[in-house]
Amino acid sequence: MGSIKFFLISGGNEDQITDEELLQQFKEVQLLDKEDKHLIKTFIDAFLTKRKVQKLAQ
């Protein structure tokens, strides 16, 4: 099955990505240069932070 394992920084828990489309996108991102990967990580971080703030504001 197409999933990758990674450790969460928050507690070292093992988890899997099961969304095939997202997994493929992450594989493609891995091939990008350092600056492009940094930009994508920044976008993801900003989006997740926004969602967390919105959830807290409810």
N, C-alpha and C positions, 0 to 999 in steps of 0.2 A: 504494500500500500504506500502511496506517496505522502509520507509525512516525515518531518524532521523533529528531532528531539533537541531541546535547548534547556538550559538552566535559568530560572528566574533569579535575578539579582536579589530580590526581596527575601528569599528564603532558601534558595538552592533546590526548590521543588522542580521535579522533572515534568515537562508538559509536552504536548504534541500539537503541531499545526495540522488540522484535518481539512481545512478549506483548500481544495486543489488549486483554484485560481490564485489565491493568495500565496500559496506555496510556490507556484510557478513564477509569480512576480518577484518574490524574494530571491529565487534562484537567479533571475535576470538582473536584479539589483546587485547581487554579489559580483557580477562581471563588470560593473561600472567602475570608473576611476574614483579615487578617494574623495575628491571634492563633491562629485555627484551623489555618492553614498551619504556623505555628511548632510547634504541638502535634503535628501529623502528622509533621513533620520530626524532632521529638524522639523519637517512637515508632519511626520507621524507624531512626534512629541507634542507639537503645538495642538494638533487635533485631539489627542488623548487628554491633554491638559484642559482644553476647552470643554470637553464632555464631562470631565470630573468636576469642574467648576459649575457647570450647568446642573449637574446632579446634586451638588451641595446646596445650590440656590433654590431648589424645589422645596 
